[in-house]
Amino acid sequence: MKDILVDERFRVEYKIGEGGFGLVYAGTDLKTEEEVAIKLSHVRDDGLEALEYEADTYKALAGGVGIPRVIWFGRECDYHVLVQELLGPSLEDVFNYCGRKFSLKTVLLIADQCIHRIKYIHDKGYLHCDVKPDNFLLGIGRQGNVIYTIDFGLAREFDEESDGQGIRDHRPFGGTTRYASINNHKQLPQSRADDLESLGYVLLYFARGFLPWQGMKASNHDKRVEAILKLKTETPVEELCKDLPEAFAEYMTYIRSLQPADKPDYAHLLKVFKTLFTARGFQYDNVYDWTEKRFYELLEESKCAAEEQMGTEPTDEQMDTEHAEEQANTEPTDEQMDTEPTEEQVKTEPAEEQMDAE
């Protein structure tokens, strides 16, 4: 796909990701010279165009903080193509970068941003239905610590006034097993609480470094999903949040108490984590584990570079010695001064041969 042009404007360059609905490439908008993300999905014969639905969802959510900007959507040959602003690494990427565990401060900062993102999506009448670390990306440049929500291929539009269930359609189990809500496992209609339950598992994963059902073995995929559901259902919240501040158990208990038609109290959830944040004396300084780690890496790189430079540059003694040697090579000695004629002598005194001739 390298160097292919889309709409005679967007150059496809290299692959940066893939999902159930297609491939994602980095590219360049030749009109603006802006770096972009280009998502391609094969046109299907059955009319079920997930990428087209996703593009419509992005347009409905446009303008919100942490919602990627859509630059172009259309068809190129046998592909539907979605072009968006290019973003940075995912929360899963920086989690690995930081040794697969975040500090409490970073988890709480993530919680604050992600609850705001999910609230905005819900307020616009959508459920995300696949909340996981890979679907939260950081921005780039000045937006480097802004968390963006991506991948709305499984998103569902809902209407809380329609049937009391808060959802317009029902589909089989989808999403990512590790973070799926219990209702999603049971293939029950999903609601706003399910997105927030999945976020709760994401936060526990970041705070503890693992979830109890990670790495479970089974004879096949279906049995593994069943085993994970059983463990999620039977593990008390207190056990799930063991060794963590009470705020995490309070969050999970509240989410699991909600009925499908209930509108979550987002302000309450934000306050739960903000209260803990303040009590621990943390500052809203926009410093996350990955920014701090990168700062010290850059500091170390700078230090090593300086040491290498010190190793190659001459010392003061070497400079003095080299200067003396240069002088010795360029300045005449006293003996040379005594024996060598001056410029005036060379110009005015005749040579011996001339004297003899005269």
C-alpha positions as CSV (number, residue, x, y, z in Angstrom):
1,M,0.0,0.0,0.0
2,K,3.0,2.3,0.3
3,D,2.9,5.6,-1.6
4,I,-0.6,5.0,-2.9
5,L,-2.6,8.2,-3.3
6,V,-6.2,8.5,-2.0
7,D,-8.4,11.1,-3.6
8,E,-5.2,12.3,-5.3
9,R,-4.4,14.1,-2.0
10,F,-3.5,11.6,0.8
11,R,-0.3,9.6,0.4
12,V,-0.4,6.2,2.2
13,E,3.0,5.6,3.7
14,Y,3.3,2.9,6.4
15,K,1.1,0.7,8.6
16,I,0.6,1.7,12.2
17,G,-2.3,-0.6,13.2
18,E,-5.1,-2.9,12.3
19,G,-8.5,-4.0,13.7
20,G,-11.5,-6.1,12.9
21,F,-12.6,-3.7,10.2
22,G,-9.4,-2.9,8.4
23,L,-5.9,-1.5,8.4
24,V,-4.6,1.9,9.6
25,Y,-1.7,3.7,7.9
26,A,0.2,6.8,8.5
27,G,0.3,9.2,5.6
28,T,0.5,12.8,4.5
29,D,-2.1,15.3,3.3
30,L,-0.3,16.7,0.3
31,K,-2.6,19.7,0.3
32,T,-1.6,20.8,3.8
33,E,1.6,18.8,4.5
34,E,-0.2,17.5,7.6
35,E,0.5,14.0,8.9
36,V,-2.7,11.9,8.9
37,A,-4.0,8.5,9.9
38,I,-5.6,6.6,7.0
39,K,-8.0,3.8,7.8
40,L,-9.0,1.4,5.0
41,S,-11.7,-1.2,4.9
42,H,-12.7,-3.4,2.0
43,V,-16.1,-2.6,0.5
44,R,-18.5,-5.4,1.4
45,D,-21.1,-7.0,-0.8
46,D,-23.7,-7.3,2.0
47,G,-23.9,-3.6,2.6
48,L,-22.7,-3.8,6.2
49,E,-20.2,-1.0,6.0
50,A,-18.7,-0.6,9.5
51,L,-16.2,2.1,8.5
52,E,-19.0,4.2,7.0
53,Y,-20.9,3.9,10.2
54,E,-17.8,4.8,12.2
55,A,-17.3,7.9,10.0
56,D,-20.8,8.9,10.7
57,T,-20.3,8.5,14.4
58,Y,-17.2,10.6,14.4
59,K,-19.1,13.3,12.6
60,A,-21.9,13.2,15.2
61,L,-19.3,13.5,18.0
62,A,-17.2,16.2,16.2
63,G,-16.0,19.1,18.2
64,G,-15.6,17.3,21.5
65,V,-12.4,17.3,23.5
66,G,-10.5,14.1,22.8
67,I,-12.5,13.2,19.6
68,P,-10.2,12.8,16.6
69,R,-10.9,15.2,13.7
70,V,-12.2,13.6,10.5
71,I,-10.5,15.1,7.4
72,W,-12.1,13.0,4.6
73,F,-14.2,10.0,4.1
74,G,-14.9,8.3,0.8
75,R,-14.2,5.4,-1.5
76,E,-11.0,4.6,-3.3
77,C,-11.1,1.5,-5.6
78,D,-12.3,-1.4,-3.5
79,Y,-11.9,0.4,-0.2
80,H,-13.8,2.8,2.1
81,V,-11.2,5.2,3.4
82,L,-11.4,7.3,6.6
83,V,-8.7,10.0,7.0
84,Q,-8.2,11.6,10.4
85,E,-5.6,13.6,12.3
86,L,-2.6,11.5,13.3
87,L,-2.4,10.8,17.0
88,G,0.3,9.4,19.3
89,P,0.6,6.1,21.2
90,S,-2.2,4.3,23.0
91,L,-2.5,4.0,26.8
92,E,-1.5,0.4,26.3
93,D,1.7,1.5,24.6
94,V,2.7,3.9,27.3
95,F,1.7,1.3,30.0
96,N,4.3,-1.0,28.5
97,Y,6.7,1.8,28.2
98,C,6.4,2.5,31.9
99,G,7.0,-1.1,33.0
100,R,3.3,-2.2,33.0
101,K,2.2,-0.4,36.1
102,F,1.2,3.2,36.6
103,S,1.5,5.3,39.7
104,L,-1.7,6.2,41.6
105,K,-1.4,9.8,40.4
106,T,-1.3,8.8,36.8
107,V,-4.2,6.4,37.1
108,L,-6.3,9.1,38.7
109,L,-5.4,11.6,36.0
110,I,-6.4,9.0,33.4
111,A,-9.7,8.3,35.2
112,D,-10.6,12.0,35.2
113,Q,-10.0,12.4,31.4
114,C,-11.7,9.1,30.4
115,I,-14.8,9.7,32.5
116,H,-15.2,13.0,30.8
117,R,-14.7,11.4,27.3
118,I,-17.3,8.7,28.0
119,K,-19.8,11.2,29.4
120,Y,-19.4,13.3,26.3
121,I,-20.0,10.3,24.0
122,H,-23.1,9.3,26.1
123,D,-24.4,12.9,26.1
124,K,-24.3,12.7,22.3
125,G,-26.5,9.6,22.3
126,Y,-23.8,6.9,21.7
127,L,-22.3,3.9,23.6
128,H,-18.7,3.1,22.7
129,C,-19.1,-0.7,23.5
130,D,-15.3,-1.4,23.3
131,V,-13.6,0.6,26.1
132,K,-10.0,-0.6,26.4
133,P,-6.5,0.8,26.7
134,D,-5.8,0.4,23.0
135,N,-8.8,2.6,22.2
136,F,-7.5,5.6,24.1
137,L,-4.7,7.4,22.3
138,L,-2.5,10.4,23.3
139,G,-2.3,13.4,21.1
140,I,0.9,14.8,19.7
141,G,2.8,18.0,20.2
142,R,1.1,20.4,22.6
143,Q,-1.8,17.8,22.9
144,G,0.6,15.1,24.0
145,N,-1.1,14.4,27.3
146,V,-4.7,14.8,26.0
147,I,-6.4,11.4,25.8
148,Y,-8.5,10.8,22.7
149,T,-11.1,8.1,22.2
150,I,-10.9,6.1,19.0
151,D,-12.5,3.1,17.2
152,F,-16.2,3.5,17.1
153,G,-16.8,0.5,14.9
154,L,-18.8,-1.2,17.6
155,A,-20.5,1.9,18.9
156,R,-24.2,2.0,19.2
157,E,-26.7,4.8,19.1
158,F,-29.2,4.7,22.0
159,D,-32.3,6.6,23.0
160,E,-33.1,6.5,26.7
161,E,-36.7,7.6,26.0
162,S,-37.4,4.7,23.6
163,D,-37.9,1.6,25.7
164,G,-36.3,2.2,29.1
165,Q,-33.3,0.1,28.2
166,G,-31.2,3.0,26.9
167,I,-30.3,1.3,23.6
168,R,-31.8,1.1,20.1
169,D,-30.4,-2.2,18.8
170,H,-29.0,-5.4,20.1
171,R,-26.1,-7.4,18.8
172,P,-24.2,-10.5,20.0
173,F,-21.2,-10.3,22.3
174,G,-18.6,-7.9,21.0
175,G,-15.7,-5.9,22.2
176,T,-12.7,-7.2,24.1
177,T,-13.2,-10.0,26.6
178,R,-10.7,-8.8,29.2
179,Y,-12.6,-5.5,29.7
180,A,-16.1,-6.4,28.7
181,S,-18.9,-5.8,31.1
182,I,-20.9,-8.6,32.7
183,N,-24.0,-7.7,30.7
184,N,-22.0,-7.7,27.5
185,H,-20.8,-11.3,28.3
186,K,-24.4,-12.3,28.9
187,Q,-25.4,-10.7,25.6
188,L,-27.9,-8.4,27.4
189,P,-28.7,-5.0,26.0
190,Q,-25.9,-2.7,26.9
191,S,-26.3,0.7,28.6
192,R,-24.1,3.6,29.7
193,A,-23.1,1.7,32.8
194,D,-21.4,-1.0,30.6
195,D,-19.0,1.5,29.2
196,L,-18.2,2.7,32.7
197,E,-17.8,-0.8,34.0
198,S,-15.3,-1.5,31.2
199,L,-13.4,1.7,32.2
200,G,-13.3,0.4,35.8
201,Y,-11.5,-2.7,34.6
202,V,-9.1,-0.6,32.6
203,L,-8.3,1.5,35.7
204,L,-7.8,-1.6,37.9
205,Y,-5.5,-3.0,35.2
206,F,-3.4,0.2,35.2
207,A,-3.3,0.4,39.0
208,R,-2.5,-3.3,39.8
209,G,-0.7,-4.2,36.6
210,F,-3.1,-7.1,35.9
211,L,-6.6,-8.4,36.1
212,P,-7.5,-11.7,37.9
213,W,-8.8,-13.3,34.6
214,Q,-5.7,-12.6,32.6
215,G,-4.0,-15.6,31.2
216,M,-6.9,-18.0,31.8
217,K,-6.6,-21.3,29.9
218,A,-9.4,-23.3,28.4
219,S,-9.9,-25.9,25.7
220,N,-11.5,-23.3,23.3
221,H,-12.4,-19.6,23.0
222,D,-16.0,-20.0,24.1
223,K,-15.0,-21.9,27.3
224,R,-12.4,-19.3,28.1
225,V,-15.0,-16.5,27.7
226,E,-17.4,-18.5,30.0
227,A,-14.6,-18.9,32.6
228,I,-13.8,-15.2,32.5
229,L,-17.5,-14.3,33.0
230,K,-17.7,-16.7,35.9
231,L,-14.7,-15.1,37.6
232,K,-16.0,-11.6,36.9
233,T,-19.4,-12.4,38.4
234,E,-18.1,-14.3,41.4
235,T,-15.2,-12.0,42.4
236,P,-16.4,-9.5,45.1
237,V,-15.6,-5.9,44.5
238,E,-13.5,-5.8,47.6
239,E,-11.3,-8.6,46.3
240,L,-11.1,-7.1,42.9
241,C,-9.9,-3.8,44.4
242,K,-7.7,-5.4,47.1
243,D,-4.7,-3.3,48.2
244,L,-6.1,-0.2,46.4
245,P,-7.6,2.9,47.8
246,E,-11.3,2.7,48.7
247,A,-12.2,5.0,45.8
248,F,-11.8,2.1,43.3
249,A,-14.2,-0.2,45.2
250,E,-16.6,2.8,45.5
251,Y,-16.5,3.3,41.8
252,M,-17.1,-0.3,40.9
253,T,-19.9,-0.8,43.5
254,Y,-21.7,2.2,42.2
255,I,-21.4,1.1,38.5
256,R,-22.7,-2.4,39.2
257,S,-25.7,-1.0,41.1
258,L,-27.0,0.8,38.1
259,Q,-30.0,-0.5,36.1
260,P,-29.9,-0.4,32.3
261,A,-32.1,2.7,32.1
262,D,-30.3,4.6,34.8
263,K,-28.3,7.7,33.9
264,P,-25.0,7.5,35.6
265,D,-24.0,10.3,38.0
266,Y,-20.8,11.3,36.2
267,A,-20.1,14.1,38.6
268,H,-20.2,11.7,41.5
269,L,-17.7,9.4,39.8
270,L,-15.4,12.3,39.1
271,K,-15.6,13.5,42.7
272,V,-14.7,10.0,44.0
273,F,-11.4,10.1,42.3
274,K,-10.8,13.8,42.7
275,T,-11.2,13.5,46.4
276,L,-8.6,10.8,46.6
277,F,-6.3,12.8,44.3
278,T,-6.5,15.9,46.6
279,A,-6.2,13.8,49.8
280,R,-2.9,12.4,48.5
281,G,-1.5,15.9,47.8
282,F,-1.2,15.4,44.1
283,Q,-1.0,18.4,41.7
284,Y,-2.8,18.8,38.4
285,D,0.5,19.6,36.7
286,N,-0.1,17.5,33.6
287,V,2.9,15.3,34.5
288,Y,2.2,11.6,33.9
289,D,4.5,8.6,34.4
290,W,5.4,8.6,30.7
291,T,6.2,12.3,30.6
292,E,8.4,12.0,33.7
293,K,10.1,8.8,32.5
294,R,10.8,10.5,29.1
295,F,12.1,13.6,30.9
296,Y,14.7,11.6,32.9
297,E,15.6,9.6,29.8
298,L,16.3,12.8,27.9
299,L,18.2,14.1,30.8
300,E,20.3,10.9,30.9
301,E,20.8,11.1,27.1
302,S,22.0,14.7,27.4
303,K,24.4,13.7,30.3
304,C,25.8,10.9,28.3
305,A,26.3,13.1,25.2
306,A,28.0,15.7,27.3
307,E,30.3,13.0,28.8
308,E,31.2,11.7,25.3
309,Q,31.9,15.2,24.2
310,M,34.2,15.8,27.2
311,G,36.0,12.6,26.3
312,T,36.7,13.8,22.7
313,E,37.5,17.5,23.5
314,P,41.1,18.2,24.6
315,T,41.8,19.1,28.2
316,D,43.4,22.4,29.3
317,E,46.8,20.7,29.6
318,Q,46.4,19.2,26.1
319,M,45.4,22.6,24.8
320,D,48.5,24.2,26.3
321,T,50.8,21.5,25.0
322,E,49.3,21.7,21.5
323,H,49.6,25.5,21.5
324,A,53.3,25.2,22.5
325,E,53.9,22.7,19.7
326,E,52.2,24.9,17.2
327,Q,54.4,27.8,18.3
328,A,57.5,25.6,18.1
329,N,56.6,24.7,14.5
330,T,55.8,28.2,13.3
331,E,58.0,30.6,15.2
332,P,61.8,30.7,14.4
333,T,64.3,29.9,17.1
334,D,66.9,32.4,18.4
335,E,69.6,30.7,16.3
336,Q,67.4,31.0,13.2
337,M,66.8,34.6,13.9
338,D,70.6,35.2,14.1
339,T,71.4,33.4,10.8
340,E,68.4,34.2,8.6
341,P,68.4,37.5,6.8
342,T,65.6,40.0,7.3
343,E,63.2,40.9,4.5
344,E,65.0,44.3,4.2
345,Q,68.3,42.5,3.8
346,V,67.0,40.2,1.2
347,K,65.7,43.2,-0.8
348,T,68.7,45.6,-0.3
349,E,71.9,43.6,0.0
350,P,73.2,42.1,-3.3
351,A,74.1,38.5,-3.5
352,E,77.8,37.5,-3.4
353,E,77.6,36.5,-7.1
354,Q,76.4,40.0,-7.9
355,M,79.2,41.6,-5.8
356,D,81.8,39.6,-7.6
357,A,80.4,40.6,-10.9
358,E,80.4,44.2,-10.0
